[in-house]
Amino acid sequence: MESRTSRRWAAFRQFLRTRSPYRTVLLLATAATLLLLVVNLTTFFMIQRIADDNAQVDHTQEVRTTAREVLAWLLDAETSQRSFLLTGRADYLTNYERAAEILPERLNALVGLTLDNPEQNARAETIRDLAEDRVAVLETAMDMARAGRNADALAVVRRGQGSELMVQLRDEISVLDTQERNLLRRRTDQSEDTSRSTVYINAAAGLLMLILATMSFIILRRFIGELAEARDEVAAANASLEQKVKERTGALSRANEEIQRFAYIVSHDLRAPLVNVMGYTSELEQAGKTIDLQMAKVETAQPDLVEQDALVAVREDVPEAIGFIRASTEKMDRLINAILKLSREGRKTLTPETLDMTGLCQKIADSVQHQTSEADAEIQVADLPTIESDRLAIEQIFGNLIDNAVKYLDRDRPGLITVGGRETAGGWVEYEVTDNGRGISDRDHERIFELFRRSGRQDRPGEGLGLAFVRNSVRRLGGTIDIESELGKGSTFRLKFPKRLVLASGEEFQ
């Protein structure tokens, strides 16, 4: 067991010392994973801090509201008492009795809310004492009035003791409110600073993740390009030297093994950070909504405390950054899936069978009937010669070509797509897929068959893999593909296949 572990460790160290695209992509994926872990932990702590700051803001607002309620209820009690003493009407006592019932609870609440601040708590205690003294003066006059001693009750009011207490109460509540307003401003600023820091940290991390993913993609694309070049060299060598074919075939096999290892990285190591970016982007979006909701509360209660830059950052900059990150990661995911598809297709075993090409192409045309109807287009399939080849590969080749012809029709004129074919000397069959669409510039006739390369306006969905896949599949079937096209007049793709695909015993095309 120890020997096996030692061998694996030695192999891993050798792998790290050997420069290769595989090692580079693996290191980039590891760096991306570590970055995600750091961002995850940082975001968690920052969100907790934002929640604490918002709770402090709410607490300060509650202290100010409670102090104002105390003053309001005392004023209601005074007004109710004076109205009763002047008119003698008992219905004026309703507000007085309500105030006498609510004031003790509000005063105790004010004292309890300020326990975290000794200075404010002492001031709240003073407010409670003054309020209780004021209520006692009010109650003395009310007792006299209830006993029919209105003159004595009015004399108590005229002495001014209650007014002096109210002046002191207003002063104490004003000082308390000023202190709480200053606290609210500081806490609001702190909450906004924390929110902005969270946004900037996540935006920077997302950008760094995209950079790492792009670097990995560029390395992978370069490697696939080198692999395609190696396949072309093998095809050229096949016409001259058998020994050279064997050498190139061996190199191609090794390259295919390497691309499969790359496919594993793409599907696991590289996909994992992309999935995490998508997930944390959703969490960041939700956090932004929470911050926006809290800032809306502050904006409603104290609009002068909210900075316009903070509102723009939360309501415009953050959603825009999140949308950019999400669109970029989704595009990377589509590219990875396309690369994996191309890799898997290269490993399939070909199974020759006799194919009714007329029926096969007509089914493909029928499958895009809804698209051609919308585009005012028509697909005409002529009587095509049969061929003995791999059904799935042929269906994919013609499916891609017909789908492209429909996709790039010229909307200014009725579309027409024709599929024709004929047998030629030497055991070959030629097919043509012709359209009257946009056409392709002369300088792009070769580049459209390259990986991730497209021609003309990029106003149709696609990743630039379709025609590269078609040419690769045609060559695996022993055929060739050429194009004739002119801008504004349409395109013709010519395919040439052996009438019968012959495989050596036990051979698999890879």
C-alpha positions in Angstrom: 0.0 0.0 0.0 2.8 2.4 0.9 4.7 1.5 -2.3 1.6 2.3 -4.4 1.1 5.6 -2.6 4.8 6.5 -3.1 4.5 5.7 -6.8 1.4 7.9 -7.1 3.1 10.7 -5.2 6.2 10.5 -7.4 4.0 10.5 -10.6 2.2 13.5 -9.3 5.4 15.4 -8.6 6.7 14.5 -12.1 3.4 15.8 -13.5 3.9 19.1 -11.7 7.5 19.4 -13.0 6.5 18.7 -16.6 5.2 21.7 -18.6 2.0 20.9 -20.4 -1.4 22.5 -21.1 -3.0 19.9 -18.8 -0.8 21.1 -15.9 -1.5 24.7 -16.6 -5.3 24.2 -16.8 -5.2 22.2 -13.6 -3.3 24.9 -11.7 -5.7 27.5 -13.0 -8.6 25.5 -11.9 -7.0 25.0 -8.4 -6.4 28.7 -8.2 -10.0 29.4 -9.1 -11.3 27.0 -6.5 -9.2 28.6 -3.8 -10.3 32.0 -4.9 -13.9 30.9 -4.6 -13.3 29.6 -1.1 -11.8 33.0 0.0 -14.6 34.9 -1.7 -17.2 32.7 0.0 -15.8 33.2 3.4 -15.3 36.9 2.9 -18.9 37.4 1.6 -20.3 35.4 4.5 -18.6 37.6 7.1 -19.4 40.8 5.2 -23.1 39.9 5.0 -23.1 39.2 8.7 -21.5 42.6 9.3 -24.1 44.2 7.1 -26.9 42.5 9.0 -25.4 43.7 12.3 -25.1 47.3 11.0 -28.7 47.3 9.7 -29.9 46.0 13.1 -28.1 48.9 14.8 -29.7 51.3 12.4 -33.2 49.9 13.2 -32.4 50.0 16.9 -31.5 53.7 16.7 -34.7 54.5 14.8 -36.7 52.6 17.4 -35.1 54.7 20.2 -36.0 58.0 18.5 -39.5 56.8 17.7 -40.2 55.8 21.3 -38.9 59.1 22.7 -41.2 61.0 20.3 -44.1 58.8 21.3 -43.5 59.6 25.0 -43.6 63.3 24.3 -46.7 63.0 22.0 -48.7 61.1 24.7 -47.8 63.6 27.4 -49.0 66.4 25.1 -52.2 64.5 24.4 -52.7 64.1 28.2 -52.2 67.9 28.8 -54.6 68.8 26.0 -57.2 66.4 27.3 -56.9 67.7 30.9 -57.2 71.3 29.9 -60.2 70.6 27.7 -61.9 68.7 30.6 -61.2 71.5 33.1 -62.5 74.2 30.8 -65.7 72.4 29.6 -66.3 69.7 32.2 -67.2 67.3 29.4 -66.2 63.7 30.3 -65.6 62.7 26.6 -62.4 64.7 26.7 -61.0 62.3 29.3 -60.6 59.5 26.7 -57.2 60.6 25.5 -56.1 61.4 29.0 -56.9 57.9 30.2 -55.3 56.3 27.1 -52.1 58.3 27.7 -52.1 57.3 31.4 -52.3 53.7 30.4 -49.7 53.7 27.6 -47.0 56.1 29.0 -45.5 53.8 31.7 -45.0 51.0 29.1 -43.4 53.5 26.6 -41.1 55.0 29.3 -39.9 51.5 30.4 -39.4 50.6 26.7 -37.2 53.7 26.2 -35.1 52.9 29.2 -34.7 49.3 28.0 -33.7 50.3 24.5 -30.9 52.5 25.8 -29.3 49.9 28.0 -26.4 49.5 25.5 -25.5 53.2 25.9 -24.9 54.3 29.5 -25.1 58.0 28.7 -28.3 57.7 26.8 -29.7 55.3 29.4 -29.1 57.9 32.2 -30.9 60.4 30.0 -33.8 58.0 29.5 -34.1 57.5 33.2 -34.3 61.3 33.7 -37.0 61.5 31.0 -38.9 58.7 32.8 -38.7 60.6 36.2 -39.7 63.9 34.7 -42.6 62.2 32.8 -43.8 60.5 36.0 -43.6 63.9 37.9 -45.6 65.5 35.1 -48.2 62.7 35.2 -48.4 63.1 39.0 -49.1 66.9 38.6 -51.8 66.1 36.0 -53.3 63.5 38.2 -53.5 65.9 41.2 -55.4 68.4 39.2 -57.7 65.7 37.8 -58.5 64.4 41.3 -59.5 67.9 42.4 -61.7 68.3 39.3 -63.4 64.9 39.8 -64.1 66.0 43.4 -65.8 69.2 42.2 -62.9 71.5 43.1 -62.4 73.0 39.7 -61.0 76.3 41.1 -58.3 74.4 43.0 -57.5 72.3 39.9 -57.1 75.4 37.7 -54.9 76.9 40.4 -52.6 73.9 40.2 -52.4 74.3 36.4 -51.7 78.1 36.7 -48.8 77.5 39.1 -46.8 76.4 36.1 -45.1 73.4 37.6 -46.3 71.2 34.8 -45.1 73.6 32.2 -41.6 73.7 33.8 -41.6 69.9 33.7 -42.6 69.8 30.1 -39.8 72.2 29.2 -37.3 70.0 30.9 -38.8 66.9 29.2 -38.5 68.6 25.7 -34.9 69.5 26.4 -33.9 66.0 27.5 -35.8 64.4 24.6 -34.2 66.8 22.2 -30.7 66.0 23.5 -31.5 62.3 23.4 -32.8 62.6 19.8 -29.8 64.6 18.7 -27.4 61.9 20.1 -29.4 59.1 18.4 -29.5 61.0 15.1 -25.7 61.3 15.2 -25.5 57.6 16.0 -27.9 56.8 13.1 -25.7 58.8 10.7 -22.6 57.0 11.8 -24.2 53.6 11.7 -25.8 54.3 8.3 -22.5 55.4 6.8 -20.8 52.2 8.3 -23.6 50.0 6.7 -23.2 51.7 3.3 -19.4 51.4 3.5 -19.7 47.7 4.3 -22.2 47.2 1.5 -19.9 48.9 -1.1 -16.9 46.9 0.1 -18.9 43.7 -0.3 -19.9 44.6 -3.9 -16.4 45.6 -4.9 -14.9 42.4 -3.4 -17.3 40.2 -5.2 -17.1 42.1 -8.5 -13.3 41.9 -8.4 -13.4 38.2 -7.5 -15.8 37.5 -10.4 -13.6 39.4 -12.8 -10.6 37.4 -11.7 -12.6 34.2 -12.1 -13.4 35.2 -15.7 -9.8 35.9 -16.4 -8.7 32.5 -15.1 -11.5 30.8 -17.1 -10.5 32.7 -20.2 -6.8 31.8 -19.8 -7.8 28.1 -19.5 -10.1 28.4 -22.5 -7.3 30.0 -24.6 -4.8 27.3 -23.7 -7.4 24.6 -24.4 -8.3 26.2 -27.7 -4.7 26.4 -28.7 -4.2 22.7 -27.9 -7.3 21.7 -29.9 -5.9 23.8 -32.8 -2.6 21.9 -32.6 -4.5 18.7 -32.6 -6.5 19.7 -35.7 -3.2 20.5 -37.4 -1.8 17.1 -36.5 -4.8 15.4 -38.0 -4.3 17.3 -41.3 -0.7 16.3 -41.4 -1.7 12.7 -40.9 -4.2 12.9 -43.8 -1.5 14.4 -46.1 1.1 11.8 -45.1 -1.4 9.0 -45.9 -1.1 9.8 -49.6 2.7 9.3 -49.8 4.5 7.3 -47.1 3.0 4.4 -45.1 5.6 4.7 -42.5 5.0 8.4 -42.0 1.3 7.5 -41.7 2.1 5.1 -38.9 4.2 7.7 -37.1 1.5 10.4 -37.5 -1.2 8.0 -36.4 0.7 7.2 -33.2 1.1 11.0 -32.6 -2.6 11.5 -33.2 -3.5 8.7 -30.8 -1.4 10.2 -28.1 -2.9 13.6 -28.9 -6.4 12.1 -28.6 -5.5 10.6 -25.2 -4.4 14.0 -24.1 -7.6 15.7 -25.3 -9.6 13.2 -23.3 -7.6 14.1 -20.2 -8.4 17.7 -21.1 -12.1 16.9 -21.5 -12.0 15.5 -17.9 -10.6 18.7 -16.6 -13.2 20.7 -18.5 -16.0 18.6 -17.2 -14.9 18.6 -13.6 -12.1 20.9 -12.5 -13.0 23.8 -14.8 -16.8 23.4 -14.7 -16.9 23.3 -10.8 -15.6 26.9 -10.4 -18.0 28.1 -13.2 -20.9 26.5 -11.4 -19.8 28.1 -8.1 -19.5 31.5 -9.9 -23.1 31.1 -11.0 -24.2 30.1 -7.5 -22.4 32.9 -5.8 -23.6 35.4 -8.4 -27.2 34.5 -7.4 -26.3 34.9 -3.7 -24.7 38.3 -4.5 -27.9 39.3 -6.4 -30.0 38.3 -3.4 -27.6 40.2 -1.0 -28.0 43.3 -3.2 -31.8 43.1 -3.0 -31.5 42.8 0.8 -29.2 45.9 0.9 -31.5 47.8 -1.4 -34.5 47.0 0.8 -32.7 48.2 3.9 -31.5 51.4 2.2 -35.1 52.0 1.0 -36.2 51.9 4.7 -33.5 54.4 5.6 -34.3 56.5 2.6 -38.0 56.6 3.7 -37.2 57.4 7.4 -34.2 59.7 6.9 -33.7 60.6 3.2 -30.9 63.1 4.1 -28.7 60.2 5.4 -28.7 58.3 2.1 -26.0 59.1 -0.4 -27.0 59.1 -4.1 -23.7 57.3 -5.0 -24.7 54.4 -2.7 -28.1 54.1 -4.2 -26.7 54.1 -7.8 -24.1 51.5 -6.7 -26.8 49.2 -5.2 -29.6 49.7 -7.8 -27.7 50.1 -11.0 -24.0 49.2 -10.9 -24.4 46.0 -8.9 -27.2 44.5 -11.2 -25.2 45.5 -14.3 -22.0 43.8 -12.9 -24.0 40.7 -12.0 -25.6 40.5 -15.4 -22.1 40.7 -17.1 -20.7 38.0 -14.9 -23.7 35.7 -15.5 -23.7 36.2 -19.3 -19.9 35.5 -19.4 -20.1 32.3 -17.3 -23.1 31.0 -19.3 -21.1 31.6 -22.5 -18.1 29.7 -21.0 -20.4 26.8 -20.1 -21.7 26.6 -23.6 -18.2 26.6 -25.0 -17.2 23.8 -22.6 -20.2 21.7 -23.6 -19.4 22.2 -27.3 -15.7 21.1 -26.8 -16.9 18.0 -24.9 -19.3 17.2 -27.7 -16.5 17.5 -30.3 -14.2 15.3 -28.2 -16.8 12.6 -27.7 -17.7 12.5 -31.4 -14.1 11.8 -32.2 -14.2 8.6 -30.2 -17.3 6.9 -31.6 -17.0 3.7 -33.6 -18.2 4.0 -37.2 -20.8 1.4 -38.3 -21.4 1.3 -42.1 -24.9 0.6 -43.4 -26.7 1.3 -46.6 -28.5 4.6 -46.3 -31.5 6.0 -48.2 -30.1 9.5 -48.6 -33.3 10.9 -50.1 -35.4 9.8 -47.1 -32.7 10.8 -44.6 -32.4 14.3 -46.0 -36.2 14.7 -46.3 -36.6 13.9 -42.6 -34.0 16.5 -41.7 -35.9 19.0 -43.9 -39.2 18.1 -42.2 -37.6 18.6 -38.8 -37.0 22.3 -39.5 -40.3 22.9 -41.2 -41.4 25.4 -38.6 -38.3 27.5 -39.1 -38.6 27.5 -42.9 -42.3 28.5 -42.6 -41.5 31.5 -40.4 -38.7 32.6 -42.8 -40.9 32.1 -46.0 -38.4 29.5 -47.2 -38.5 26.1 -48.9 -36.3 23.0 -48.9 -36.2 20.8 -52.0 -34.6 17.4 -51.7 -33.9 15.7 -55.1 -33.5 12.0 -55.7 -30.2 11.2 -54.1 -27.9 8.2 -54.7 -27.6 5.8 -51.8 -24.4 5.3 -49.8 -22.9 2.8 -47.4 -21.6 4.7 -44.4 -22.2 5.5 -40.7 -25.9 6.7 -40.3 -25.3 8.9 -37.2 -22.3 10.7 -38.8 -24.1 11.3 -42.1 -27.3 12.6 -40.3 -25.2 15.0 -38.2 -23.3 16.3 -41.3 -26.4 17.0 -43.4 -28.3 18.2 -40.3 -25.6 20.8 -39.6 -25.5 22.0 -43.2 -29.2 22.3 -43.6 -29.6 24.0 -40.2 -26.9 26.5 -41.1 -28.6 27.2 -44.5 -31.9 28.0 -42.7 -30.2 30.0 -40.0 -28.4 32.3 -42.5 -31.2 32.9 -45.1 -31.6 36.4 -46.5 -34.8 37.8 -45.0 -35.2 40.2 -47.9 -36.2 37.4 -50.4 -37.9 34.0 -50.3 -35.5 31.4 -49.2 -34.7 28.3 -51.3 -32.5 25.4 -50.1 -31.8 22.5 -52.4 -30.1 19.1 -51.7 -28.8 17.2 -54.7 -26.3 14.5 -55.5 -24.9 12.1 -58.1 -22.5 9.2 -58.4 -19.0 9.8 -60.0 -16.3 7.6 -61.4 -14.0 5.7 -59.1 -16.6 4.6 -56.6 -17.4 8.1 -55.2 -20.7 9.9 -54.5 -21.0 13.7 -54.5 -23.7 15.7 -52.7 -24.5 19.4 -52.8 -26.4 21.6 -50.3 -27.2 24.9 -51.9 -29.0 28.0 -50.6 -29.7 31.6 -51.7 -28.9 33.1 -48.3 -26.4 35.7 -47.2 -23.3 34.1 -48.7 -19.8 34.0 -47.4 -16.9 36.3 -48.3 -14.0 34.7 -50.3 -11.5 35.3 -47.5 -13.7 33.3 -45.1 -14.1 30.2 -47.1 -11.4 28.3 -45.2 -11.7 30.0 -41.8 -15.4 28.9 -41.3 -14.1 25.3 -41.0 -11.8 26.3 -38.1 -12.7 25.9 -34.5 -14.6 28.8 -32.9 -14.4 30.9 -36.2 -17.5 32.4 -37.8 -18.1 34.6 -40.8 -20.2 37.8 -41.3 -22.5 39.4 -38.8 -22.7 37.6 -35.5 -26.4 38.0 -35.1 -27.3 34.3 -34.9 -26.6 32.0 -31.9 -23.6 29.6 -32.2 -20.1 29.0 -30.9 -18.3 28.4 -34.2 -18.1 24.6 -33.9 -20.7 23.4 -36.4 -18.7 23.5 -39.6 -15.5 22.4 -37.8 -17.4 19.4 -36.6 -18.8 18.7 -40.1 -15.3 18.8 -41.7 -13.9 16.5 -39.0 -16.8 14.0 -39.5 -16.5 14.1 -43.3 -12.8 13.3 -43.1 -13.4 10.4 -40.7 -15.7 9.0 -43.3 -13.0 9.2 -45.9 -14.5 12.2 -47.7 -13.9 15.8 -48.5 -16.0 19.1 -48.2 -15.6 22.3 -50.2 -17.5 25.5 -50.5 -18.5 27.9 -53.3 -20.1 31.1 -52.1 -20.5 34.8 -52.8 -21.7 37.5 -50.5 -25.4 38.3 -51.1 -25.9 35.4 -53.5 -25.8 32.2 -51.4 -23.6 29.2 -50.8 -23.0 25.7 -52.1 -21.4 23.0 -49.9 -20.0 20.1 -51.9 -19.4 16.8 -50.2 -17.6 13.8 -51.6 -17.7 10.3 -50.0 -16.6 6.9 -51.0 -19.6 4.9 -52.2 -18.8 2.3 -49.6 -17.0 2.9 -46.3 -14.6 0.0 -45.6 -13.2 -0.5 -42.1 -10.3 -2.7 -41.3 -11.1 -5.7 -39.0 -11.5 -4.4 -35.4 -10.6 -0.8 -36.4 -12.1 2.1 -34.6 -11.8 5.7 -35.9 -10.5 8.0 -33.2 
